[in-house]
């Protein structure tokens, strides 16, 4: 009896199952150029902090800011008149919003903080700096500094040596 029930259930499901219908899906869009071109050589921006004394970090918790810029050329305002800059990368857990040093770095107990040219914090992976565009060439000015980690400052355990850190900048035009 149980086998017969399964047989009739299978037949019923087979008869009641409808045929699937296929429909076409149409996608469309327009490819456009960015409003500006990153100046040749500015695809990678390097900033050298030179020698930083650990004693200065213990006394001040951070270094003075160092300026850097991203240059844009051939800006066409019909494509957008504002650019938003976001910096992304591995975050230092002891200094939220700051860039973590690369794994091969000998220095330790520090992070790289970011800010706008006017000194407003630019939190890594979160903050966005907006710049009005002018036709032609534009310079997006930003700043970076070395910040001691709170525990390393308190315990005076900042490790000295060379360091590197990498972040990616994203430009969004409006």
Beta strands, then each sheet from edge to edge (+ up, - down):
strand 1: 37-38
strand 2: 66-75
strand 3: 82-88
strand 4: 110-116
strand 5: 129-132
strand 6: 136-148
strand 7: 168-173
sheet 1: 1+ 2- 6+ 4-
sheet 2: 5+ 3- 7+
end
